[in-house]
């Protein structure tokens, strides 16, 4: 699977029409925020593109189920003019779906209703909360990390990336700063390493804040399956934890 930067931008544009709203879950909005960060930095990884494809297909199926076409909000008039007649004709030709009985409808609603929590969520599933333009975490019962950060990402490998005063660092579930807010950009830890930006260049650190791969790259993706992608001087390559690169 491969997308050019322009194709990825188009994909992100379609998704933003539907996902940047309060009705989207925190996990979906957080995943989309990561997709946007990767898009802006030109370092989208395979799993992020796969997620975007799955969301696109899920949205298309959901809208088709209620007789709607999937179009970005930015150009509804154009979409309606080009497909209005054919869409109406297709809906007319399709056999009517059987109506659910009230009992069946109620049963379906009960099944789809989120289960009531009986105990606090583990920190890997904490929900993001926003207050006064700042972000923190909620365990389903109470606020566990106050809304004090400009942005937070979900916990991965025991740490969460956070942004404060335009600098990024990492906190633990006790809201202790484990890695200082010294970086311009920080991505979540994966397989023990995190891609961070300092001085306009990307490199990798471990959870002790030791630089394991120097800040010499123009873009870098999280490690996945023991390898990551890096970009330098217009070329992409596959990098290993020891810093060796196989250029494409």
N, C-alpha and C positions, 0 to 999 in steps of 0.2 A: 504494500500500500504506500503510495507516494502522492503528496500534494505539493504544488508550487505555493509560494507565499501568497500569490493572488487568489488561488483557489481556497486556501485556508481562510483568508480574509472574508471571502464570500460566504463560506460555511459559517464563520463566526457571526457575520452580519445577519443571516437568517435566524440563527439561534438566539441572538440578542433580542429579536423582536418578541420572543415568547418567554425567555428565561429571566430577563431583568425585570422581574415584577415580584410583588410580595407573596403571590400565591405559590411561587416555586419554593421547594424545600431548601433548608440551609445547605444540605449536602450537594444538591444540584447547583445552587448558586455559587458555592465554594469551588466546585469542580469547573464551572464555567469561568470563574475568576482566574483559575489556574490556566485554563485554555487561553484566555485573553492575555495573560502575562507571557505565556510561551509564544503567542502570536506576535506580540509587540517586540519580543526579544529575538524572534526568528529561530526559536529552539523548541518547537513543539515535538514531543516524543510520540512514539507509536501508540501508546496506551491512551494518550489524550485525544489523538485523532480518532481512534476507535470509539472512545466515549462519545465524541461529537457526532460520529456517524450513527451510533445507536440512538442518541437523543433525537437526531433528525428523523430517523425512521419511526421512532415512538410517537413523535409529534404528528407526523404525517398520518399514521394509523389512527391516532386519536381524533384528528380533525376529519378524516375521511369517514369515521364511524358516525359522525353527526352531520354528514353531508356537506362539509366545508372543504375548500381547497387549501393547500399549504402555500402561502405567499408571505413574503416579508411585508410588514406594515408600511414600509417606506414607499411602496408603489402599488397600492390596492387598486387604483383606477385602471392602471395599465393591465394588471392581471385580470380584472373583471372584463375589460373590453376584449381581450384576446381569447378568453375561455368561457365567458358567461353563458353563451348559447349552448356550447358543447357540454358544459357541466350540467346545465339544467336538463339537457336531453338525456345524459347518462343517468341522472337521478330518476328521471321519469321512466327509463327503461328498466331500472333495477327493480326486482320484486320487493314488495314491502316486507320489512322485518316483523316477525310476530311480536305483538305487544306483551311485555312481561306482566304477570299478575301482581297485584299489590303484595302478596306474600313473598313471591319470588324477588320482587324489587327490594322489599325490606331485608330479606336474607342477604342479598347481594350487598346492600349498604352496610349491614353489620359486618360482613366479611372484609369489606374494604376499609372500614373504620379503624384508625390506629388503635392498637391495644393500649389500655390504660397501664401506666407504669406502676409497678409495685415496689420498686427499689431504684436508687439513683443509677444513672447510666455510667458505664465505665468511661474513663477519660478519653478513650479512643473514639467514643460516640457522643461526646459532649456537643451541645448545640451552641451555635454562635448567637449572641445577643447584642443588640445595638441600643445605645442610650446617649442622647446628646451628641450624636455624630461619632461616638467612640464604640469600640468593640470589646467584648469579653466572652465568657463561656457560662453555660447553664447546664446543670446535670439532670434536668427534668423535674427537679423539686426546688432547687434554689440556685442562686448565682454563686458560682465557685471561683470565678475570676472576674473581678469588676470590669465594667466597660471603661477602659482607660487607654486602649491602643487605637491607633489610626486604622489598623487592619490586623486580623489574625487569620491563621490557617489551621486546619484541624491537626491534631497531634499525630505524628508519625515517628516511629522509632523512639517514643518516649518524650519527644520534644515538639513544640509548636513554633513555627516561624511567626514573628510578629513585627509590626512596623510602628515606630514612635518618632515623631519629629523628623520625618523623612529619612530615618535610618532604620535598618533591620537587624534583628538578632533573634535569639531563641529563648523560650521560657519552658519550665517544667510544669507539671500539673499543680504544684504548690505556688505557682506564679512567681517563682524565683528566676532571676535572669541567669541562665546557665552560660550563654554565649553573648557577650556585650553587643549593644546596638552600634556596630561599627561598619556595617555593610550597606551599600547602596540598594542592593536587591538580595533577597534570600529565598531559596526554594526549600521545600520540605526535605528532611532527611530520607534517604532511601538506601538500604543495604549498608548503612553506617556512614554514608557520605552525603554532603549537601553542596549543591552548586550555589556559590555566592558571587557577588560583584563588588569589586573594590578598585578604585581608580579607573573605572570604565571598562575593566577587563574581568572575565570570568575565571574562576578557579574552583577548587574543591577543598572543603575542610572536613575534619572528623568531629565527633561529639566532644572532644577535648579542645576544640577550636584550634587545632593544629592544621596548618596548610599542608595538605598531602599532594596537591597538584597546583602548581603556581598560577598566578593571575596573568595569563598570557593569551587567553582565548577571547574571541569576539562574541561567542555564544556557547552555551553548554546545557545539556539536558541531564535530568537525574539518572542515576545508575539503575539499570533494569536488566536482570539476568547476568550480572557481572560485568556489564559494559555500559558506556554512555556515548553520546555523540557530542563532538566539539567542532567549532568553526574557527578558522584562522586564515586570514588573507584570502577570503573568498572560497576556501576549500573546506569541505566537511570530512571528518574522519571518525573512526571508532576508537575510543580511549578505554584503557583498562585501569584498574586501581593503582597499578605501579607507575602510571603516567605514560606508558608506551602508547603510541598512536599509529593506527593503520589508516592512511589517507585514501580517500575515495578518488 
